[in-house]
Structure formats: structure tokens, C-alpha cells
Amino acid sequence: MTIQKNTPRKTLLFFTLAILPILTIHAQHPTAKEIVEKADNLMRGESSYAEMEMQIIRPSWSRTLRFNAWAKGDDYSLIYITYPQREKGQRFLKRGREMWNYVPAIDRMIKIPPSMMMQSWMGSDLTNDDLVNAASIVKDYDHKTLRTETLRGHECYVIEMIPHEEAPVVWGKVISWISTSDFLNLRNEYYDEAYELVNEEILDEIEDVGDRTIPTRYTVIPANEEGHQTIMKFEKIDFGEEMEERFFSIQNMKQMR
């Protein structure tokens, strides 16, 4: 009996046919980290300028804030309160892992320590960390795809994010719903270190904003405070604005009008 040896060409063909299904599966199913990174890049971009309105709703009262926000990558952000009058001119600056608050009424610069990052921002249901994105959801967490499911008509990846042990992160766990077709972040659940649900965040009102389509309204609902919610809406957002790092300086923040 004669045994036929594989030629190099036949061996290469066999290897290609064997590996092709694996490559196809990987192309169709990105990793959890890739999914989160795509969603984060969509909402963040390299830089952005936004004009926003926030409604803080309580069982017996509500109030409105308006502010302008500049951001550059993960490391720099600046917020300037424009309304109401009694709080107009307050500014919040993030550089790297550090955050400052400037209060013009008393001409005082306050550095916000890590212990205060979990505290409420301006009386809302968002924390200081939420507003300046002090933590990077791509760099500071391990990511795992739990399942896919339909949310408000969108097929979504459900991603679990657990922070690295040494990461400067205020949450013990985050679960995100990200659409499979266009990587829109449509819902988040935020848990404390004991994995108890703290806040639910709903992202909707999907609109075209120039070079991309994104949710333009965020609703934050505390898990254990009935009748409490905070609604944040983009009135305007521009991506790709030219910004130098020196724009995000303490000196520039104090001089803004």
C-alpha cells in the first residue's frame, strides 16, 4: 500500500480550511473588552464639547442645572455651571486622577480627595466620579460577556465589569447593555463593593450628532430611593474639537467667564 504524503500546498489548504471557522467566529463575536471600548469611543471620542441640562427630581421638589463640558480623552475634563444664577460660574476640573472645584463666590479652589469621589455631584444622583469619568471603564476593569438579550428592540451584549484590585474605582461592579449592531450603550447598573445595586442608568433618545449616532438622554434612578431620579440631556454636542492640554489647567479654569 502506498501512503501519499501531503504536499506543502495541500497542507496549507487544510490549515486554512481548519482555521477559517475560528477566524469567522472571532470576527462576528468581539471580546467583552472590545465591545466596551467601541461603546466608550463612540460616546467619548478624542475630544468633545457639550451643552447639557440636568433635572434633579425628588418626591416633593425638583430643580434644573445647565452646564458646559469639555473633554479630551480619558485624562482631561472641565465643567462650567451656567444655570441657576446662584451657582453660575462654579467649575470642576479633572486632570488625570485629580479633581478640583472652583467656587467663584468665595474665590476658593478645592481639591476633591478620592474619598469624596462617591459623593453626590451638585445634589444629584450622580457622583463626582460619574461627572468627570475619573475611572476608565476600559483600563480599570476586567470585562466578561454574560449573554445577549433584547432591550427596547435592540439586540444587546450584556457585559459585566469588575474593577482591578488596585484600580481607583468607586464601584464594585458595573453591568452594561451594549447594542450588537452599533455598540450603543443603552443601560448600566452600578453596584457597591458588596454587589448590591446602587443606581440604574437608562440611555435613550438616540439621535444623529454630526459624525455619529448616540443616546442623548441619561436617566439615573437610585435603587433604594423611591421617587428620586436625575435626567441629563445633551442640548448640543460636538466631537473632534481642537483642545490643547493647557486648556485643562487650574489657571485657565479660574479665568473662565
C-alpha positions in Angstrom: 0.0 0.0 0.0 1.3 3.4 -0.9 1.0 6.3 1.5 0.5 9.6 -0.2 2.3 12.5 1.5 0.7 15.9 1.8 2.4 18.5 -0.4 3.1 21.9 1.2 0.2 23.3 -0.9 -2.3 20.7 0.4 -1.1 21.2 4.0 -1.6 25.0 3.7 -5.1 24.4 2.2 -6.0 22.1 5.0 -4.8 24.6 7.7 -6.7 27.4 6.0 -9.9 25.4 5.9 -9.5 24.4 9.5 -8.7 27.8 10.9 -11.3 29.8 8.8 -14.3 29.0 11.1 -12.4 30.1 14.1 -11.4 33.4 12.5 -15.0 33.9 11.3 -16.4 33.3 14.8 -13.9 35.8 16.3 -14.8 38.4 13.7 -18.5 38.0 14.4 -18.1 38.0 18.2 -15.7 40.6 19.6 -14.4 40.2 23.1 -16.1 41.9 26.0 -13.3 44.4 26.3 -13.5 45.3 22.6 -17.3 45.8 22.9 -16.8 48.2 25.8 -14.0 50.0 24.1 -16.1 50.6 21.0 -19.0 51.9 23.0 -16.8 54.1 25.1 -15.1 55.6 22.0 -18.5 56.3 20.4 -19.6 58.3 23.4 -16.3 60.0 24.2 -14.3 60.5 21.0 -10.8 62.0 21.2 -12.4 65.3 22.4 -15.8 66.8 22.8 -17.7 70.0 23.8 -21.2 69.7 25.1 -24.0 71.9 26.5 -26.2 70.0 28.9 -29.3 70.3 31.1 -29.8 68.3 34.2 -33.1 67.8 36.1 -32.9 66.6 39.7 -36.2 65.1 40.7 -37.4 64.4 44.2 -40.8 63.4 45.6 -41.5 67.0 46.8 -39.3 69.2 44.6 -37.2 69.4 41.5 -34.5 71.7 40.1 -32.6 72.3 36.9 -28.9 72.8 36.3 -27.3 73.7 33.0 -23.6 73.4 32.3 -21.0 73.3 29.5 -18.5 70.5 29.4 -15.2 70.0 27.6 -13.3 66.7 27.5 -10.2 65.3 25.9 -9.6 61.6 26.0 -9.7 59.8 29.4 -7.5 62.3 31.3 -9.0 65.8 30.9 -12.4 67.3 31.5 -13.8 70.6 32.5 -17.4 71.6 33.6 -18.7 75.1 33.9 -22.1 75.7 35.5 -24.2 78.3 33.6 -27.5 78.0 35.5 -29.0 78.7 38.0 -27.7 82.1 38.9 -26.7 81.3 42.4 -24.4 78.5 41.2 -23.3 80.0 37.9 -19.6 80.1 37.4 -18.7 77.0 39.5 -16.2 74.9 37.7 -15.0 71.3 38.0 -11.7 70.2 36.5 -10.2 66.7 36.1 -6.6 66.1 35.2 -5.5 62.5 35.3 -6.7 61.1 38.6 -7.1 64.5 40.3 -10.2 66.7 40.5 -10.7 70.3 41.6 -13.8 72.5 42.2 -13.5 76.3 41.9 -16.2 78.4 43.8 -16.1 82.0 42.4 -18.3 83.4 45.2 -15.6 82.8 47.7 -12.7 82.7 45.2 -11.7 79.3 46.5 -10.1 76.3 44.8 -11.0 73.0 46.5 -9.2 69.8 45.6 -11.6 66.9 45.8 -9.9 63.9 47.6 -10.5 60.3 46.4 -12.7 59.7 49.5 -15.2 62.2 48.1 -15.5 60.8 44.6 -18.5 58.8 45.6 -20.4 61.8 47.0 -23.3 63.4 45.2 -22.5 66.0 42.5 -24.5 69.2 43.0 -27.2 67.3 44.9 -28.0 65.0 42.0 -28.0 61.2 41.8 -24.6 61.2 40.0 -21.3 61.1 41.9 -18.3 63.3 41.4 -16.7 60.3 39.6 -19.6 59.9 37.2 -19.4 63.5 36.1 -15.7 63.6 35.3 -15.3 59.9 34.4 -12.4 59.6 36.7 -12.3 55.8 36.2 -11.7 54.3 32.8 -14.2 51.6 32.0 -11.7 50.1 29.5 -8.5 50.3 31.5 -9.7 49.9 35.1 -12.0 46.8 34.8 -12.0 43.2 33.7 -14.8 42.5 31.2 -17.0 39.5 30.7 -19.8 38.9 28.2 -22.7 37.3 30.3 -25.2 36.8 27.5 -27.1 38.6 24.7 -30.7 39.8 25.1 -33.2 42.3 23.6 -33.6 45.7 25.2 -36.1 48.2 23.9 -36.0 46.5 20.5 -32.1 46.4 20.3 -30.2 43.1 20.5 -27.6 43.8 23.2 -24.4 42.3 24.7 -24.7 42.2 28.4 -21.2 42.9 29.8 -20.1 42.5 33.4 -17.2 44.7 34.5 -15.3 44.0 37.7 -12.6 46.6 38.7 -9.0 45.6 39.0 -7.9 45.1 42.7 -5.7 48.3 42.7 -7.9 50.4 40.4 -9.1 53.8 41.9 -12.7 52.9 41.2 -15.8 53.7 43.3 -18.0 50.8 42.1 -17.7 47.2 43.0 -19.3 46.0 39.7 -20.9 47.5 36.6 -23.2 45.7 34.2 -23.8 47.3 30.8 -26.2 46.6 27.9 -24.5 47.5 24.6 -26.2 47.0 21.2 -24.7 44.4 19.0 -25.2 46.3 15.7 -23.8 49.7 16.5 -22.3 49.5 20.0 -24.7 51.9 21.7 -24.6 51.8 25.5 -28.3 51.7 26.4 -28.3 50.7 30.1 -26.0 50.4 33.0 -26.3 49.0 36.5 -23.9 50.2 39.2 -23.2 48.0 42.3 -21.3 48.7 45.5 -18.5 46.6 46.8 -20.9 44.1 48.3 -22.5 43.8 44.9 -25.7 45.5 46.0 -27.4 47.5 43.3 -27.0 51.3 43.8 -28.1 53.0 40.6 -29.7 52.1 37.3 -28.9 54.3 34.3 -31.1 54.3 31.2 -29.7 55.9 28.0 -32.2 56.7 25.3 -33.4 59.4 22.8 -30.9 58.2 20.1 -30.0 61.0 17.7 -27.6 61.8 14.9 -25.0 64.3 16.3 -22.8 65.1 13.3 -20.4 62.2 12.6 -22.2 59.6 14.9 -25.4 58.4 16.4 -25.6 58.2 20.2 -28.1 58.3 23.1 -28.6 61.9 24.1 -30.6 61.5 27.4 -29.4 59.7 30.5 -31.8 58.9 33.4 -30.2 57.8 36.7 -32.5 56.0 39.1 -31.3 55.1 42.6 -32.3 51.6 43.6 -33.4 52.3 47.2 -34.8 55.9 47.0 -38.3 55.9 45.7 -39.3 59.0 43.6 -35.6 60.0 43.1 -34.1 60.4 39.7 -31.7 62.6 37.7 -32.2 63.2 34.0 -29.3 64.6 32.0 -29.8 65.7 28.4 -27.4 66.8 25.7 -28.7 70.1 24.2 -25.6 70.2 22.0 -22.5 68.1 21.5 -19.6 68.4 19.1 -16.9 65.8 18.7 -13.3 66.4 17.5 -13.0 69.9 18.9 -9.3 71.1 18.9 -8.2 71.4 22.5 -4.7 71.7 24.0 -3.9 70.1 27.3 -3.2 73.6 28.8 -6.9 74.4 28.3 -7.4 72.0 31.2 -5.3 73.9 33.7 -6.2 75.4 37.1 -5.1 78.8 35.8 -7.4 78.6 32.8 -10.3 77.3 34.9 -10.1 80.2 37.3 -10.0 82.7 34.4 -13.1 81.4 32.5 -16.1 83.6 32.2 
